[in-house]
Amino acid sequence: MNVDAARRIIVALDVDTVDAAEAVVARLGDAGQAYKIGLELLTAAGPALAARLAGEGKDVFLDLKLFEIPTSVAGAVRAAGRLGATMVTVHAMAGTRIMEAAVRAAADFPRLRVIALTVVTSLTDADLADVGVRATTAEQVPRLARLAQRAGCHGVVASPQEAATLRAHLGPGMLIVTPGVRLRAELAGQASTEHARPADPVAALRAGATHIVIGRSLTRSPDPAAVLAALSEELTL
């Protein structure tokens, strides 16, 4: 898939104030071409930051994890499109009707892609069992991904470890967005992760991911712009 390397790296603005987010964006400068805004920052800062970044030509991934009745999901997707977002997430567990409603709503916005969340990357097999899902993550992720594809979603969110399996199941056309990516030690030092199934950026892309999401291991590095530029260059090799 022909996507500019810099836009394949989505920087997670995992902060709780607009000032903190603006500081990250300022430090990255032109190196930062794609940003993820999740529920915490959107609740704290409102939609203005997303609209401004989109207006400046940045890709904006609104990680809303929508799971509601179809009408409400469609309304939220249209709101994301009006902000200029390029991606918005919906839960695959919400089912076919809800994902189809999201896809129909996104059709009015040519740049907006509906990305279905399969299994949250912090979850383990034991966590699934706790909520009555007998399948393992390795079984549940492709099952939900195929459901999302049939519903017309443009891509899926899954852990880097599942990228190769999903690429085999879904073929070349679907986007695969992988959070839980952390920089290697030589780039940013050892960093902890909240994700149960992480991987490094190059490995995730070689496995079949189209986009990677990197958060604190990048934004807390001494020179995040230089690190991001180096990583973008590495991904073009």
N, C-alpha and C positions, 0 to 999 in steps of 0.2 A: 504494500500500500504506500503510495507516494505522499508522505507527510513530512514537512520540514522538521529536521532533527530537533530544533529548539522548541517546537510546538509539541513534540512527543513527550517532553519533560514537563509535567504539570506540577507546579510548586504549590504545596498545600499551605494555605494561610491559616494554620491552626493556632490562632491567637484569639483573645477575647475582647479586643478593643480595636476601633478603626485606626487609632494612632499607631498601634503596634503593627497592624497590617500595612499601613502606609509606609512605615519604616522599612519593612521587608521589601516592598515594591521599590522604594527609593534605592536601597542598597543593591538590588539586582539590576536596576536600570534596563538597558536594552537587552541584556542577557535573558531577562525573564519575559517570555512570550505567552505563557499559559499559567493560569492560576486556578486553584480549587478553593471555593468558598463553601464551607459547611454550615451546619445548623447553628453552631455556637456563634460564629462571626456574623452570620446573617441576622440572628436574633439581637446581637449586641449593636450592630452597626447599621442595620437596615439595608435596603437595596441599592443605595446611592453608590457605594464602592464598586459593586458589580457593574452597574451601568457605566461608571466612569472608565473602568478598565476596558470594558467592551468598546466604548467610544474611542479609546486610544488604540484600538486595533489588537488588543490582547484577546486570547482565547479565555473564556470564563466557563469553568466547570462548576455548575451549581449542584452540590452533592446533597440533595434534599431527601433522598431515600423515601420517595412518596409511597404511601400505603393508605389509601382512603377509597371512598366510593368513586366510581368513574368520573362523575361530574366534577368533583372536587379536584381530582388528579388532573383532569383536562384543564381546569381553570388555572392550576398552579403551573402547568407546562406552558400555557399561553402567556402567563405573567413572566416566566423565565425567558420566553422568546422575545417579549417586548423589551426586556432589559438588555437584550443582545447576547445572551448566553449561547455558547456553542454546544454544551452538553448539560443534561439534567438526568438525575437518577430516579428510578422507580424500582420498588421491590418486585422481583420476579415472583416471590411468594404471594404477592397480591393476586396473581392469577391472570388468565388470558384477557378477560374483558377489561380489566383495569389497564393492562399494558397496551392493549389496542386503543383505548381511549387516549392514552398519552401520545401514542404515535399519530393518531388523527389530529390531535391538537397541535403537534409539532409541525405538521405538514404546511402550515401557514408561514413558517419561518425556515427558509431554505438552509440556513447554516446550523440549525438546532438539531442535535442528535439525542435520541432517547437511549439511555444506557441502563440496562437492567442489572440490579444487584442480585447476585446469586446467593452466596453464603457470606455473611459478614466475616472479614478476614481475621477478626479476633476470636472467632468461634472454633471450637474443637469438636471432635466426634462426641465427646461426653456432653458438651453443651447442647448439641442437637438432640441427644437422647433425653436430656432434661425436659425438653419441650415436646417430647413425643415423636420426634423424627427418628425412625429406625435406621435410615440410611446413614452411611458415613459421609464426611465432606467430599471425599473422592467420588462418591456416587451421586450425591445431591447436586453438586455444582454442575456437571454436564446435563443432568436432567432439567434443571431450571434454565440453563443456557439454551437448550433446544426449544423449550417452551417459549422463551423470549424471542428466539429467532422466528418461530412460527407466528408469533403475535406481531411481527414486523419491526421489532426493536432494532436499532442500528448497531448495538454492541452490548457488551456485558462487562460487569466488574467482577473480578475474581483475583485470587492470590497469584503471585508469580509461579508457584508450584503447579498451578492448574493450567497455565497458559498453553503449554504444548498439547495437553489433552483436549482443551477447548478448540484450539486451532484445527486439530484433526477432526473434531466433531462438527465444527461450524463452517469449515471451508475458509477461503481467503477474504471474503467480503466483509465479515463482521469486525467491528472494533473490539479490542480486548484491552481494558483499562485495569492496570494492576497497582493498587496501593500496597502498603507493606514493603516498599522498596527502600533500602537504606544504602548510603554511600559506603564504599569500601574504606577500610582503615587508612589506606594511604592517601585518600582524598580528604577525609573529614574526621578521622579518629574513630574509635569505637563508640557506637551510639546504641542506646537501648531502643526497643521498639515495642509498641503495644499490640502488634500483629502477631498472630500465632504461626503464620506461614509466610515468612519474609524471604527476600532474595536481593541480590545486587542488581543494578540497573541493566547492565549489558546482558547478564544472564536472562533477565526477564524478557528483554526484547528478542534475543536470539531464540527464546522458547516459543515465541509467537505473539507476544504482546505488541499492540500498536502504540500504547501510551503507558507511561509510568508516572506514579504520583510519589513525590518525595517531600517530606516535611521537615521536621526539626533537625535531622542529621545534615541537611543542607542549610537551612535558614540560621542555624546557630553556629555554623562554621565561621572561622575568622574572616574569610573573604568569599562570601557566597557567590558573588558575581563571577569571580575567577574560576571557582569550582564548577559552576553551572556552564560557563563557556567551555571549560576543558571537557566536561562530560558530553556536551553537545558535539564537540569535535570528535570525541572518541566514538560516538554513535554513528558518525558519517563514514567511519573507516570500514 
